[in-house]
Amino acid sequence: MRALGISLGTWCLGFRNRHSAERTERTGKNGVHTWFLGAATMRLNQNTLLLGKKVVLVPYTSEHVPRYHEWMKSEELQRLTASEPLSLEQEYAMQRSWREDADKCTFIVLDAEKWQAQPGTTEESCMVGDVNLFLTDLEDPTLGEIEVMIAEPSFRGKGLGTEAVLMMLSYGVTRLDLTKFEAKIGQGNEPSIRMFQKLHFEQVAVSSVFQEVTLRLTISESEHEWLLEQTSHVEEKPYRDGSAEPC
Ligand SMILES: CC(C)(COP(=O)(O)OP(=O)(O)OC[C@H]1O[C@@H](n2cnc3c(N)ncnc32)[C@H](O)[C@@H]1OP(=O)(O)O)[C@@H](O)C(=O)NCCC(=O)NCCS
């Protein structure tokens, strides 16, 4: 979740500071106005649970922080997500930022099988990753940047990343009025690039400075239909903080 650093740029480097810088550059009068109009929609997910076939998406709460913090000690994940390691205290502050800031939308990805098979189990024990959306263009609140991480290696390559992204795209379109998505991916991250390409994203830019590619998906009418078809099984339910019970 490299973008967790957006509002805490002084702690973080790389992508995190880059997003802050982009925002600072675009604080024109109209830009700010548009930003807050669009931003008001992004907190919608704080009481939302999305139930898919392979994954369950829940809002990022303090219950999830210890495991998340453990994941991000991995140098591989730091590299793949362009994240800097944070202290546990910083991670809690980051979680609050994601929960409270209006310009970000984040879900923790739970393994649906475990979550459903073991009623009463903690969410923390079902966690496998996260998926995020955030607004990056002050002048265009219909553009969302998407990121995903299946942090647990044993859960990769099983379709969880794909379903989490599809669910997030669909949520972004239907609930947040987004019509365009971008994914910024390290040039060497073949699994991620391929996954987004399979999800109809096309490469639109290469940055030699950040050594990353930008892939984009524009939601045309046909893409909209396709997305709704791909996620027709997804159920949206109210989420209660700390609720570990499958609904
Ligand atoms: C990239 C990532 C999100 C993919 O999620 P996943 O659940 O492992 O991927 P899926 O099982 O849904 O696979 C979807 C497609 O991605 C591609 N893919 C996945 N793993 C791959 C691998 N090891 N090598 C090549 N392609 C791969 C394939 O095209 C695959 O489709 P296929 O199974 O029909 O061949 C996951 O591997 C991950 O989180 N990695 C670490 C963190 C990261 O890189 N995050 C992205 C930062 S931009």
The ligand as a MOL file (V3000), in Angstrom:
LIG
                    3D

  0  0  0     0  0            999 V3000
M  V30 BEGIN CTAB
M  V30 COUNTS 48 50 0 0 0
M  V30 BEGIN ATOM
M  V30 1 C 0.5550 -8.7180 -8.6540 0
M  V30 2 C -0.4690 -9.4040 -7.7770 0
M  V30 3 C -1.4210 -8.3750 -7.2110 0
M  V30 4 C -1.2770 -10.3920 -8.6260 0
M  V30 5 O -2.2970 -10.9720 -7.8300 0
M  V30 6 P -2.5200 -12.5470 -7.8710 0
M  V30 7 O -3.6880 -12.8770 -7.0210 0
M  V30 8 O -1.2460 -13.2090 -7.5260 0
M  V30 9 O -2.8290 -12.7390 -9.4180 0
M  V30 10 P -3.9810 -13.6320 -10.1080 0
M  V30 11 O -3.9170 -15.0200 -9.5880 0
M  V30 12 O -5.2670 -12.9220 -9.9930 0
M  V30 13 O -3.4500 -13.6440 -11.6220 0
M  V30 14 C -3.9640 -12.7970 -12.6060 0
M  V30 15 C -3.0400 -12.7620 -13.7870 0
M  V30 16 O -1.8490 -12.0900 -13.4130 0
M  V30 17 C -0.7380 -12.6570 -14.1130 0
M  V30 18 N 0.1670 -13.2690 -13.1430 0
M  V30 19 C -0.0730 -13.5390 -11.8330 0
M  V30 20 N 1.0210 -14.0610 -11.2570 0
M  V30 21 C 1.9540 -14.1350 -12.2270 0
M  V30 22 C 3.3120 -14.5590 -12.2560 0
M  V30 23 N 3.9270 -15.0330 -11.1680 0
M  V30 24 N 3.9910 -14.4510 -13.4320 0
M  V30 25 C 3.4080 -13.9490 -14.5260 0
M  V30 26 N 2.1220 -13.5280 -14.5720 0
M  V30 27 C 1.4170 -13.6350 -13.4350 0
M  V30 28 C -1.3010 -13.7140 -15.0170 0
M  V30 29 O -1.5950 -13.0960 -16.2490 0
M  V30 30 C -2.5750 -14.0850 -14.2980 0
M  V30 31 O -3.5380 -14.6240 -15.1580 0
M  V30 32 P -3.5430 -16.2260 -15.4490 0
M  V30 33 O -3.6340 -16.8800 -14.1080 0
M  V30 34 O -4.7630 -16.4240 -16.2810 0
M  V30 35 O -2.2610 -16.5220 -16.1410 0
M  V30 36 C 0.2150 -10.2070 -6.6280 0
M  V30 37 O 1.0680 -11.1470 -7.1750 0
M  V30 38 C 0.9630 -9.3180 -5.6530 0
M  V30 39 O 0.3430 -8.6480 -4.8460 0
M  V30 40 N 2.2740 -9.2980 -5.6940 0
M  V30 41 C 3.0780 -8.5570 -4.7160 0
M  V30 42 C 2.7740 -7.0550 -4.6010 0
M  V30 43 C 2.6440 -6.3750 -5.9610 0
M  V30 44 O 3.4390 -6.5900 -6.8410 0
M  V30 45 N 1.6160 -5.5030 -6.0580 0
M  V30 46 C 1.3910 -4.7360 -7.2410 0
M  V30 47 C 2.0690 -3.4090 -7.0870 0
M  V30 48 S 1.7290 -2.3890 -8.4790 0
M  V30 END ATOM
M  V30 BEGIN BOND
M  V30 1 1 1 2
M  V30 2 1 2 3
M  V30 3 1 2 4
M  V30 4 1 2 36
M  V30 5 1 4 5
M  V30 6 1 5 6
M  V30 7 2 6 7
M  V30 8 1 6 8
M  V30 9 1 6 9
M  V30 10 1 9 10
M  V30 11 2 10 11
M  V30 12 1 10 12
M  V30 13 1 10 13
M  V30 14 1 13 14
M  V30 15 1 14 15
M  V30 16 1 15 16
M  V30 17 1 15 30
M  V30 18 1 16 17
M  V30 19 1 17 18
M  V30 20 1 17 28
M  V30 21 1 18 19
M  V30 22 1 18 27
M  V30 23 2 19 20
M  V30 24 1 20 21
M  V30 25 1 21 22
M  V30 26 2 21 27
M  V30 27 1 22 23
M  V30 28 2 22 24
M  V30 29 1 24 25
M  V30 30 2 25 26
M  V30 31 1 26 27
M  V30 32 1 28 29
M  V30 33 1 28 30
M  V30 34 1 30 31
M  V30 35 1 31 32
M  V30 36 2 32 33
M  V30 37 1 32 34
M  V30 38 1 32 35
M  V30 39 1 36 37
M  V30 40 1 36 38
M  V30 41 2 38 39
M  V30 42 1 38 40
M  V30 43 1 40 41
M  V30 44 1 41 42
M  V30 45 1 42 43
M  V30 46 2 43 44
M  V30 47 1 43 45
M  V30 48 1 45 46
M  V30 49 1 46 47
M  V30 50 1 47 48
M  V30 END BOND
M  V30 END CTAB
M  END
